[in-house]
Amino acid sequence: MSKADPCLFYLHLEDKLVGIIALATDDMIHGGTEEHWKRMNQLQSRYKMGKFAVGGGRFAGKDVVKNDDGSFTLHQKFYIEDKINSVPLTKERSKKRYSKCTPEEITALRGIIGGLSWVAKETRPDIAGRVALLEQCMPEPQIFHIVEANQILKDLKKDPALGIRIQPIPVEHLRVGVVTDASWGNTENERNYLEDNEHDYWEESATGWTRYHILPRRLRFHPAAAPGGPDLHEISTSRITCTQENHEEDDWNQKDSVRALQEEAWTGATYFEKKKVTEEKARPIQERHLQLNRTGSQGGYLVIYYDERMERQTDPKMITIAAWKSYKLKRCTVNTLSAECQSMLQGIGQVHWHRFMLCETMGAEMELNTWEDQLRQVPFIAVTDSRSLYDTITKCRNSSAHIDDKRTAIDLSILKGDLVRTKGQVRWIEGKNMISDSLTKRMSSVFLRGIMSRGLWSLHEKGFESLADLHMLWATKVAAM
């Protein structure tokens, strides 16, 4: 039994792996040599087993398909097509993007998010970022969250058989690495509203909404900056700001609507008139207000098994995406460097667990008190597109002398020490070649899907140039479906 995972079992004979079993609740997946199959037949004769498929089948809700080139594909086509349903929205309802969802819509949204989350966790890292960000809309989702959920499902159904490609990488060249990324200030932090305090308050009347500002302030007030306010689609775009000195009217639906009113702090009220549809021409609401409440940062990582020749050769080499996650960073960050550092620390922790299991697979007797020294047998890479993080790790000897945020300096010192102890190296690539970008932000994941489809990647610019043609062909094929 594995010391890293009690549901994983190895069979070694003469220091060679000849069989392996993995358990998941009441499912089993296994493989090996003739000796392994002999013992499995003995187990089958002693214990009642259900379906016993060979060469492929369904394991823990995923279809396992053996390909002609020796690789395997894990996908959830049946689940995507049959088990996840979009949330019905009328055309008129869809236009009210920032209206709060009704209880019925919230129930339907929870259902589709649950299905998307399961697929994103099991076989589709290409949607993991969008789904993780979507999950944060609860418990007060708006219509644009339903629109986003429906769009994710639509993208999934364009190629439902896409999944994880397990490549036949030669054992002597097999390594484990991680690709990390972070986006600073792009996620809501525990639904904390910028203007939420116990002093200021809302008041609704028959003709409009008034926000009373008891605390002194300098900025103009946006109607979406505090909870309990009006539906943005049901008020006029006119904003009347009342201070002790004067009343000023302007348009809150502008990109720069949250700007200073005057040099000195002021108190007073802001009034928004309830809109009469016939009096005001409908126009899209600027999305800039969404950033008001986004004080958290999103991190993400992809753990990959790769051909170690990828580290020094230009042509693309085989990789297998083994694990991934998109998550909100637990600690608020002061800049991009801080967010990228936290994300890499998390990703490298995952790599160590996979390296531990890989060493066990190779027959090593892993000891829990000396595991770091033992892992040095399997070097690894940590890939980032953050130049500041790469330069600080590889070129800066004294991080604390160059970084104003000392908490980040501590994280960097821990990270650098870990890399030295466990024989890891950091590699930098350009953002356009980063495969984990879509785990931290709402963006197209066409490049990652190409990597998933082909099972090839590169750390060199010339290698990416050769992959670009493959990905373009793949994207064209999906668009034509």
TASULVEN-V273035 format. One record per run of one state. SS is the DSSP state (h for helix, s for strand, l for the rest). FROM is the first residue (numbers start at 1). TO is the last residue. Records with the same first field share a line. If there is no record, write none. Layout:
SS = FROM-TO ; FROM-TO
This chain:
l = 1-7 ; 14-15 ; 25-26 ; 33-33 ; 47-56 ; 60-61 ; 67-71 ; 76-76 ; 83-90 ; 96-99 ; 101-102 ; 123-124 ; 136-141 ; 159-163 ; 167-170 ; 188-200 ; 205-207 ; 218-218 ; 220-231 ; 236-237 ; 244-246 ; 252-259 ; 261-265 ; 275-286 ; 294-295 ; 312-316 ; 329-335 ; 362-370 ; 376-379 ; 385-386 ; 396-398 ; 403-405 ; 422-423 ; 429-430 ; 434-436 ; 440-445 ; 455-455 ; 458-460 ; 480-481
s = 8-13 ; 16-24 ; 27-32 ; 57-59 ; 62-66 ; 72-75 ; 100-100 ; 142-142 ; 164-166 ; 174-187 ; 201-204 ; 208-217 ; 219-219 ; 235-235 ; 238-243 ; 247-251 ; 260-260 ; 266-274 ; 296-307 ; 317-328 ; 380-384 ; 424-428 ; 456-457
h = 34-46 ; 77-82 ; 91-95 ; 103-122 ; 125-135 ; 143-158 ; 171-173 ; 232-234 ; 287-293 ; 308-311 ; 336-361 ; 371-375 ; 387-395 ; 399-402 ; 406-421 ; 431-433 ; 437-439 ; 446-454 ; 461-479
